[in-house]
Amino acid sequence: MWRRVEAKGGGAMLRLPGPARAAVTPLAVLAPALALLAGCASLEGLESEGKARDVKAPLALWPEYSPAPPRKAENPSARKPVPGIARIPGGSMAAADPLAVLDADIASGGGTPPAPNAVRRPVLHDLTDDGKPDLIMVVDLDPRTSELRVYSVQKQVVTRVLALRGVLAGVELAAGHLVVREPTKDPRYVSVTDYSWDNGALELWDLTLDDARTPQTPSPAPSPAPTLTPGPVP
């Protein structure tokens, strides 16, 4: 039977019958113990590493401003026909004189053709995925800075498809891609720019960081496998 009683301070409360109070009391006593056991069990799994740092979104400065797209002269992948070079019906840069192509391209931009000893050995490699080699050339402007230029035959016309200047820590060919490695402020890492032929242009494919190394340094030859001599069968 329920009874209404007056609590101190004028409030009212319900008092359970005696048998009901007896049944509830053990549960009330066990509740803190169960919570303590649950807390002890968690110590076997997760452990606290302290207060987590506050994560805040970057604060954009002047978000209403954005740069204009690069002009054609500023785009390293902009295609530019090289004047003064004969058409190549076969479509292969192997049919062109590499130094004549380079000199004509630089002169058309108002520059002075480089000294022959500043030009690295030309490389022929298919970068446009048409089965015909393209021409890759590098001019060393000074002991640190170089200029990389790539030429291809587009509709029989010798065309420059890439021109970029930088500190070339390495130039590599991988799976039809042209990979340019440049140093960063941290000597442990280099910036790796990956160019790939896409939609008629040698476009930037990927930009990553990699461990600094010297691509020209050959890796040590693997040790020869040991010679197995057949022995008697037990």
SULLINUR-V948232 format. One record per helix or strand. SS is the DSSP state (~ for helix, > for strand). FROM is the first residue (numbers start at 1). TO is the last residue. Records with the same first field share a line. If there is no record, write none. Layout:
SS->FROM-TO + FROM-TO
This chain:
>->3-6 + 12-15 + 80-81 + 119-119 + 123-125 + 134-140 + 146-154 + 157-166 + 170-174 + 177-183 + 189-198 + 201-211
~->18-42 + 72-74 + 93-95 + 98-108 + 116-118
